[in-house]
Amino acid sequence: MIFKVILAPAVRRARVLQRAFERDVLAEKELGHDVRWRITAVPLLRISSGRNALSMTDQANSQNRFYLTTPIYYVNARPHLGHAYSTIVCDAIARRKRALGIETWFLTGTDEHGQKIERSAKLAGCSPEEFATKIAGEFRGLWDRLGLTYDDFIRTTEPRHIRGVQHLFTTLRDRGYIYKGSYTGQYCVYDEAYVDGPPGTLCPDCGRPTETVSEENYFFKLSAFQDRLLALYANPEFIRPEARRNEVISFVKSGLRDQSISRSTFSWGIPVPDDPKHVIYVWFDALANYLTAIGYGSSHAGAQEAFKKFWPADVQMIGKEIVRFHCVYWPAFLMAAGLPMPKTIVAHGWLLFEESKMSKSRGNIVRTETILDVLGADALRYFLLREVVFGQDGSFSFDALVQRYNSDLANGLGNLASRTLTMINRYFKGEVPYPSHGASKTSADDAIADLARKTIHEFGTLFDQFQFSRALELAWALIAAVDKYIVENEPWALGEKQDEESRSRLATVLYTAAEALRIATALAYPVMPDATAKIWTQLGLGDIKKLALNELSWGQLPLGTKLGDVQPVFPRADKSAIERMQKMEEEQRVTPVVEAPATTVATGQATAASSVPATATPAGAPAANDKISIDDFAKIDLRVGMVKVAERVPKADKLLRLEIDIGTEVRQVLAGIAEAYAPETLVGRKVVIVANLAPRKLRGMESNGMIVAASLEDGKPVLAGFLEDVPVGARLK
């Protein structure tokens, strides 16, 4: 561990905080916690770290601070573009706040406990801790490659978090809000959520069948908080956007029941204090990270100071699918603990690909790395904040990404920078020219200045209201206006003339264009930090990280500034960029096919005979020693479906009529499995069907697809299934 120390002002308060924080560091190191910190020179002692410690200042000065959190990501699968969306948005907010001079703490991390992780680890042949560590490392590695400026990355398996969660649980129990009871009901392992309803009830969030669990649990008195929660929702700023707020209000008004907050049928979780056969419910555990990461539950003075300084959170960013947990359970837990509410919980929509939410089990994820390799991080960041109206679902495609990149970045900001700075190099030897204050100044010059001032003001207002797309639209309207201004004033023509009036006019035009470029670059910095840093350097302005956005105004471009080396920032992307990204994703999706011991057949699409044994090989299937190419296999559309209706076909001993939900529609399929399965045992079961077969008539009914099953030696079919939860409509590849 390397400690970098820079002297801070020697005030008595500072020395006290320093000693307290040093004790914290030693205590955390004894527990194996990786702590990185440094003391930096600020008006009061500031102890900060790029990752795992907090900035410390006197409590009296904590008003100028901003605490921002992402959801912590469940480690059941490696990160994809949907995860990156939430974190990129938060990074843009954090960068803007810092550039405004606001002390900002940006938290992200991973959620690593629960039954689903325990099962996934078992399937992977490793311990839950090994499984969680591997996936958490992939999240952190991707965030670092994206250049995200998070201040802390918390893992729910860390000692600091475990201590804090147990402290919160004990606090609620001591205050009379937790009691012991028993639970028998439905539970969705995929969402780690309790679900009201009889056996077979589908999870209202993900649509998967729930499992019936019966166990002794600890319960939280959620029912005691219904009125207080509704009073909280009267503040329209607490839940945004309004549509999510209305959903939550409707849910709470329908009535709240006490919530089980422990599990006793598996062990991968945080033990309940004084009752280790119970582990704390994964959502209680996960939500507490927003507290534990800034010192809640610690006995050390430095951590306690940090918690007092940064809680309550200013913005908690989440996806819309976890609104209920964050806007109902989370504030109720805080109320029970006597803690302040976060100021705003903001729920964004889903990032859709192939018209569905990105999900590993659906097979429609997009790897962030693919885009980074071809277009870079800034192209992705700009697309997500400009193309997607925040709060609504947004569609992603490689075509749309490249189109937006070319139109707004290559032809927009990049082109303005290139043409403006190239002309300053050519006509003024690479130095920012002095604009004329005399007769050569026109109303067009003033119009650009006025538009820039208006853009600065309105951009900030919209950005702070999470209207990122509209804010960027305004900034690019300024870019478009300057492009038009350049075309109309023809600086290239003025540059060919040597008279004083033409030179004066040329200087005014190019200064106006360069100053507008500086304004647009400064506004875009939080969204595209790397590209704007290059333009800033080319403008001769040095390190853009020193930008003070709170002081941004027209006319600040220093006259006579020597430009840096002018290079293209956004080379135009051609069609091959789309093809490269598509090919990279296709290569990632190809998985080897492993032969099962039994022969796999598709049942249900019978031949012309009235009934066919379930073990029959479909007509046209290759012999056992024949090979097919990957292209042949790719033609088969295998989908996960859920049986909604199952009934016998009259006068057909082996046929069942099934209605199967495959996500996009409900199909009628006739299957020759009646001798192996009673109809009532199939309802709610997930099966695999061949979805792209031409329909055929059997017994006067149309069958649209085949069900996949294995054929045993006695001819009995066994339906293909899954050990893990897989959503309806997912493709098998």
VEXSEMAR-592092 format. One record per residue (C-alpha): residue in one letter; x, y, z. Coordinates in steps of 0.2 Angstrom, whole numbers, plus 2048, in hexadecimal, padded with zeros to 3 digits. Layout:
BEGIN
AXYZ ...
//
This chain:
BEGIN
M800800800 I8078117FB F802821805 K8048327FD V804840809 I804852805 L80485F813 A7F4867818 P7F0876823 A7F6873835 V7E587783E R7E186E84E R7D0868846 A7DA861838 R7E6857843 V7D885084D L7D084983D Q7E0843836 R7E4839846 A7D2831845 F7D482D833 E7E5825836 R7DD81A843 D7CF815836 V7DC810829 L7E5805835 A7D57FD83B E7D07FA829 K7E17F2824 E7DF7E6833 L7CF7E082B G7D77DE81A H7CE7ED812 D7D87F6804 V7D9808809 R7E18157FE W7E2827805 R7EB837804 I7EC84780D T7EA856801 A7EC869804 V7DB871805 P7D387F810 L7D087281D L7D786081F R7D2856810 I7D5843811 S7D083B801 S7D382D7F6 G7D18297E4 R7C781A7E9 N7C58147FB A7C5822807 L7BB832809 S7BE845808 M7BE84C81A T7BA85F81D D7B286782C Q79F86482D A79C87682C N7A287681A S799866815 Q78B87080C N7958717FC R79685E7FA F78D8527EF Y78B83F7F2 L7868357E3 T7838227E2 T7808157D4 P7768057D8 I7827F87DD Y7837EA7CF Y77E7D87D3 V78D7CD7CF N7837BF7C6 A78A7C37B6 R7987CE7AE P7947E17AA H78C7E679A L7867F6792 G7777F879D H7817F87AC A78D8057A4 Y77F8107A1 S77B8147B3 T78D8167B8 I7918217A9 V78382D7AD C78882E7BF D79A8317BA A7948407AF I78B8477BD A79A8457C9 R7A684D7BC R79A85C7BA K79885F7CD R7AB85E7D0 A7AD86B7C2 L7A18767CA G7AC8767DA I7A186A7E4 E7A985D7EE T7A284D7E7 W7A283B7ED F79D82E7E0 L79A81C7E6 T79780C7DC G79A7FA7E0 T7947E87DF D7867DE7E8 E78D7CD7EC H7827C37F8 G7727B97F5 Q76B7A87F0 K76E7AC7DE I7807AF7E0 E78279F7EA R77A7957DD S78379D7CF A79479A7D8 K78F7887DA L78C7867C7 A79C78E7C3 G7A57827CF C7AC78F7DB S7A87977EC P79C7A67EC E7AB7B17F2 E7B57AC7E3 F7A77AE7D7 A7A37C07DE T7B57C57DE K7B77C17CC I7A77CA7C6 A7AA7D97D1 G7BC7DA7C9 E7B47DB7B8 F7A87E97BD R7B67F37C5 G7C27EF7B6 L7B57F57A9 W7B18057B4 D7C48097B4 R7C68067A1 L7B781279F G7C181F7A9 L7B38217B6 T7B782C7C4 Y7AF8227D2 D7B68277E4 D7B18167EC F7AD8057E5 I7A47FB7F3 R7A27E87F4 T7957E17FF T7A17D4805 E7AD7E180C P7AF7E181F R7AA7F4820 H7997F0818 I7967E0822 R7987EA832 G78D7F882C V77F7EC827 Q77F7E3837 H77F7F4840 L7707F9836 F7677E983A T76A7EA84C T7657FC84D L7547F8845 R7527E9850 D7567F3860 R74980085A G73B7F3859 Y73A7F2846 I7407E0844 Y7387D184B K73A7BE848 G72D7B483F S72B7A7831 Y7277A981F T71F79D812 G71D7A5801 Q7247A97F0 Y7367AF7ED C73E7B47DD V7507AF7DD Y7557B97CE D74F7C97D5 E7527C47E7 A7407CA7EB Y7317C47F5 V7217C27EA D70F7C27F0 G7057B47E8 P7027A17E8 P70F7947E2 G7137967D0 T7117A97D1 L71C7B27C4 C7287C07CB P7207D17C6 D7317D87C2 C7397CB7B7 G72B7BF7B3 R7347AF7B9 P72B7A27C4 T72E7A57D6 E7337977E2 T7297937F2 V734795802 S730791814 E73C797821 E73E7A0831 N7427B282E Y7447C3836 F7377D0830 F7387E382E K7287EC833 L7267F4822 S7137F6825 A717803832 F71E80F825 Q710811818 D70A82281E R71B829820 L72182380F L71282B807 A71683B810 L72883A809 Y7228387F7 A7198487F8 N72A8507F5 P72B84E7E1 E73E84F7E2 F74083F7EC I73B8337DE R73F8387CC P7388377BF E72683A7C3 A7208297BB R72B81F7C7 R72482A7D5 N7138267D0 E7168137CF V71E8137E1 I70F81D7E8 S7038117E1 F70C8027E7 V70D8097F9 K6FB80E7F9 S6F67FC7F5 G6FC7F7806 L70D7F280E R7117E2817 D71F7DE822 Q72E7D9818 S7397CA81C I74B7D081E S7557C0821 R7577AF819 S75B79E822 T75C792813 F76D79780C S77D79E814 W7847AA807 G7807BB80F I7847C681F P77F7BC82F V7727C483A P77A7CB84A D7787BE858 D76F7B284D P77B7AB83F K77079E838 H7677AC830 V76F7B7822 I7687C981F Y75D7CB810 V7677D0801 W75E7E07FD F7607E680F D7727E280E A7747EA7FD L76B7FA800 A7757FE80F N785800805 Y780812802 L783815815 T791809818 A79C80F80A I79D820813 G7A081A825 Y78F81482C G79180883A S7A480B83D S7AA80F84E H7B981A847 A7B882D848 G7BD830836 A7B082582F Q7A382D83A E7A883E834 A7A6838822 F795831825 K78F84182D K79684B81F F78F842810 W77F83A815 P77183D80F A7768397FD D7718467F1 V76D83B7E2 Q76B8287E2 M76A8227D0 I7618117CD G7598077BE K7468087BE E7457F57C2 I74B7F87D4 V7408077D8 R7367FD7E5 F7457F87EF H74D8097EF C73D8147F1 V7338097FD Y73E7FD807 W74E809807 P74581880F A73B80D81B F74C806821 L753818823 M74481E82C A74580F838 A75781383B G75382583E L75E82B82F P75B838823 M754834811 P75E836801 K75A8467F9 T75583E7E8 I75482D7E1 V75482D7CE A74F81E7C3 H75481D7B1 G74D8127A4 W75380279C L76080278E L7587F7781 F7607EC774 E7557E2768 E7467EB770 S74A7E2781 K7537E7791 M7657E178F S7677D1799 K7747C3798 S7667B6799 R75D7BE78B G76D7BD780 N76B7CF77B I7797D8785 V7867E477D R7977E4784 T79E7F5788 E7AF7EF783 T7A97ED771 I7A580076F L7B5805779 D7C07FB76D V7B880375D L7B2815762 G7B8818773 A7B081D784 D7AB82F77F A7A1829770 L79781D77B R79582A789 Y78E83777E F78282B775 L77B825785 L77883778C R77283F77C E769831773 V75F82A783 V75283578B F75783379D G74982A7A7 Q742821798 D74781178F G753814782 S758809773 F76A80576F S7717FF75E F782800756 D77A809747 A773817752 L78381875C V78E81B74C Q781827744 R781832754 Y794831755 N796837743 S788845743 D78C84C755 L79E849758 A7A7847748 N79D85373E G79885E74D L7A486275B G7B3859753 N7B1863743 L7AE87374C A7BE871755 S7C886C746 R7C387973A T7C4887747 L7D588374E T7DC87F73D M7D8890737 I7DF898746 N7EF88F743 R7EF894731 Y7EA8A6732 F7F18AB744 K8008A0746 G7F7895753 E7F38A375F V7E18A8764 P7DE8B875B Y7D88C9762 P7C68CC75E S7C18DD757 H7B78E9762 G7B48F5754 A7AB8F6744 S7AF8E473F K7A48DD74D T7928D8747 S7828D274F A7868C0749 D7958C1755 D78A8C7764 A77D8B9760 I7898AC762 A78F8B3773 D77D8B5779 L7798A3774 A78889D77D R7838A678D K77289F78C T77888D788 I78488E798 H7758927A3 E76888679B F774878799 G7788787AC T7668797B1 L76186A7A5 F7708607AA D76C8627BD Q75A85C7B9 F76184C7B1 Q75B8527A0 F76C84E798 S76584B786 R75D85D786 A76D86478E L77885D781 E76C862773 L76E874778 A781873778 W78186B767 A775879761 L782885766 I78F87B75C A78387B74D A78188E74E V79389174E D79588673F K788890736 Y7918A073C I7A189A735 V799896724 E7908A6723 N7A08B1727 E7AC8A771C P7BC8A9726 W7C689F719 A7C18AD70D L7C68BB719 G7D78B271C E7DB8B5709 K7DA8C870C Q7E88D2714 D7DF8E3717 E7DD8E872A E7CA8E772A S7CA8D5723 R7D78CF72F S7CD8D773E R7BD8CF738 L7C68BE736 A7CD8C0748 T7BC8C374F V7B48B4746 L7C18A874B Y7C18AE75D T7AE8AD75E A7AF89B757 A7BD896763 E7B589D772 A7A489476E L7AF88476B R7B688777D I7A5889784 A79E87A77C T7AD86F781 A7AB875793 L799870794 A79C85F78B Y7AB85B797 P7A18517A4 V79A846796 M7A984478B P7B8847796 D7C684078B A7C184877A T7BE859783 A7CE85878B K7D785677A I7CD865773 W7D186F783 T7E486C780 Q7E287076E L7DB881773 G7EA88477E L7E188478E G7EA876797 D7E28697A3 I7CF8697A1 K7CE8617B2 K7D28727B9 L7C28797B1 A7B78837BC L7A68817B5 N79E88C7C2 E7A889A7BA L7A58977A8 S7A08A679E W7A28AE78D G7B38B7789 Q7BF8AD794 L7C98A6786 P7DA8AE789 L7E08B977A G7F08B4772 T7EF8A2779 K7FB896770 L7F1887769 G7F687576C D7F986875E V7E9867754 Q7E4856751 P7D384E74C V7C984975C F7BB83F754 P7C0836743 R7B1832739 A7AB82073B D7A581772C K79A80772A S7A87FC72E A7A7802740 I7967FB742 E79B7EA739 R7AA7E9745 M7A07EB755 Q7927DF74F K79F7D274B M7A87D475C E7977D1764 E7937C275A E7A37BA75E Q7A07BD770 R78F7B576F V7957A5767 T796797774 P79B785772 V78E778771 V79076A77D E788759779 A77D752786 P77D73F78B A76C73D784 T766740773 T75E752772 V74E752767 A74175F764 T72F759768 G71F75F763 Q721763750 A71A75274B T71B74B739 A70B74672F A70773873B S6FB73C748 S707738756 V71A736757 P72472E765 A72D73C76F T73E73376B A73C735758 T74A73F74F P74274E745 A74174C733 G75175272A A75C751739 P76E74D736 A77573B73A A77E73A74A N78F73B742 D78B74A736 K79175B73A I78876C738 S79177D737 I78E78B744 D784794736 D778785735 F776785748 A774798748 K76479673D I75B78D74C D75279A757 L751792768 R74779B775 V743799787 G730799789 M724796798 V71578B797 K70579579B V6F8787796 A6FA774794 E6EC76878F R6EA758787 V6E5757775 P6D574C772 K6D873B76B A6EB73D76B D6F3733779 K70473B777 L70074D772 L6FE75C77E R6F876D778 L70377B780 E70378E780 I714794783 D71A7A6786 I72A7A977D G72B7BC782 T7257C4773 E7157B9770 V70C7AA777 R70E79B76B Q70378B769 V70E77C768 L70976A767 A71575E770 G71674B771 I71A74A783 A70974678A E70F734790 A71D73C79A Y71574C7A1 A7047507A9 P6FE7607A2 E6FC7687B3 T70E7667B7 L7147707A8 V70B7807AC G71878D7B1 R7267837AC K73478A7A0 V738780791 V743782781 I73A784770 V74078575E A73779575A N73B797748 L733787740 A725789734 P71478573C R70B775738 K6FA76E73B L6F875F747 R6E675874B G6DF768743 M6E977374E E6F877E74A S70977B753 N715789752 G726782758 M72D773761 I732770773 V74476A776 A74675A780 A75374C783 S74E73A77F L75372D78B E75671A787 D74471578B G73E72377F K73772E78D P73A741789 V74274C796 L73F75F793 A74E76A792 G74F7767A1 F75B7817AA L7637817BB E7647947BB D7567A07B9 V7547A57A7 P7477B27A1 V7397AE795 G73E7B2783 A7517B0785 R75A7A8776 L765799777 K77579B76E 
//
